[in-house]
Amino acid sequence: MAKATTLNVTGNREQLLDWMSLVEPEMKPVFTRAKKKKATSTFPEWQVDSMEEPSFDGVDEGTDVTSFDNKRANSARLGNYIQHFRRSYQVSNIQELVDTAGVKSEFAYGAAKAVRELGRDVESAICSSNDRQQQAGAGTPYKMRGFFRWLGYNGTAGNNYPSDIPADQQLGASGNYVDSGGTLTEDNLNTVMQNLYEANGAPQGNYMFVGNPKVRGQVSDFGRSTSEMYQRNEDATSKKMTSTITLYEGDFGVVEVVPASVFVDRTSGSATLNDDSALLLDTGSYCLFTLQADNRTELENQGGGRRGFCEMICSLGVESIKSHGFFYN
């Protein structure tokens, strides 16, 4: 017997709910915490200097001063090229006119999404091992040097500083980094913190730890040791157990452990996460130079529909290389 079913009736209505879901990671702690400074050129520069080692030899009585030191002998200029970030969007005339579920204006949605993507681009470039690049014709744009590269990491190993960084601004082998071997330990963290303290005295006394999800979880494992006993005091009536570390206080400073990031040591255009990569940053010793703040521009509709783009031009300034550390495997 023939019967009507959902497979053969032509009048069934489709159901498309009136909302749009866009859930993607957008946390930008390194970008957010950076001191903001105005760039006025394509190559912002700053000066660094270092002190001589302490001397307590003494001076013979009656000795005249016959020799003098050049106290600018160790000073040097460092710089980073700006980078132009851009995201574009366009919507056809007809698409903008039709009734679309979940979006009042397709053009406004495209603009808002592009701005959010732009922020992720900037954060990823700041936290990368990319080296700086000068504009050299089509296909070779200006690029900023990322944090990992400033600290001597070339994507493979540490202690590979760019040639423009003076030797007295470098920390050398295992000075500001640890190859964790796949598992970051508390000893690893303390080793880098001690090395940084010996190199710069930790004037701020506070660091920010920014790591990918796996290594972020390994920091919380510091408090879940199987070889040592930790006592946890919590209100049992709350029926809640806290098992994470958000603030680590060691012998050589205090570390704020921010929620996991997925923009640390990324490759441009890749979704692959480098699980064991993390940055240990002195937030008072780096900045973001801005030549042009993020903005939106709508272009002329030439008949095909509304179009526009958002952009930002900026660069990372690492004021004190010896103030920061990193971890990798």
Helices and strands as residue ranges (DSSP letters): H 29-33, E 35-38, E 45-48, E 76-79, E 83-92, H 93-97, H 106-126, H 147-150, G 167-169, E 177-179, H 186-200, E 206-211, H 213-220, G 221-223, G 236-238, E 247-250, E 253-257, E 278-281, E 286-299, E 305-318, G 321-323, E 325-328
